[in-house]
Amino acid sequence: MLSNVADFSEVDLIACEFCLLEVPLTDALTPETDDYVAHYCGLECYEQWKQQGRDK
């Protein structure tokens, strides 16, 4: 019996703003910018996204 297995079909997923990896919404970092909320799969992608903005 699989009663202890989580049902991942009901998990809300969101794409990372930088790498587009889909992660559960509850695990995503959500820094708010001036006019929208961006979601990241982790600090590494968030830092790369911030650095990309500085390089422009």
Summary of the structure (lengths in Angstrom):
residues: 56
radius of gyration: 14.5
end to end distance: 54.7
largest distance: 54.7
contacts: 109
relative contact order: 0.20
helix: 34%
strand: 18%
